[in-house]
Amino acid sequence: MGKNTPHHIAQLLRPLGGGTTDRRVWGLPLMGVVIPFFTATNVARETAIPVEALGCPLRLQREKDGTPRFGKTGRPAVRVIKDIADQVRIMRENFVSGLLNYADSVKKGMPEDYKLQVEACIAAGIPIAESDATCLSDYLAKKAEEAAASVAQLQPMDTRERVPVG
């Protein structure tokens, strides 16, 4: 990391390893990240999320008549309560804004280096994109040939007109 890189940006770029299975809210693990974070922000009086929302962030979705809603797979449908979802949206918007502000500050502070990096990325990506396009084109051509051969096998071999006897 550069000596002028803010600590919070440097932390984002370090691998932490290990992942668990957890319901995600806007890409963030609900029980592993969101709930502990918002519990802490409530304690610090930075948010006032109801304790019921933190205690039971997933709620059963219901139909208009009050009966449980089920998904296409037959499982009960659950949703993240609005209080939590709204706070996560705000947090995410602020996070994205911070990332864009950082990128803009580097772009303004080191315009030539930034321009060279962009050009290097584009140049490095061109052969990969061309290779992928060729691979896809070849595959689709092969599939079209197979489909044509399959159709040809279904057509009768003798196409002469048959005259009924008798």
Secondary structure, DSSP 4 states (H G I P E B T S, - for coil): --TTS-HHHHHHTS---------EETTEEIIIIIHHHHHHHHHTTS----HHHHH--EEE-B-TTSPBPB-TTSSBPEEE-HHHHHHHHHHHHHHHHHHHHHHHHHHHHSHHHHHHHHHHHHHHHHHHHHHHHHHHHHHHHHHHHHHHHHHHHHS-S--SPPPPP-
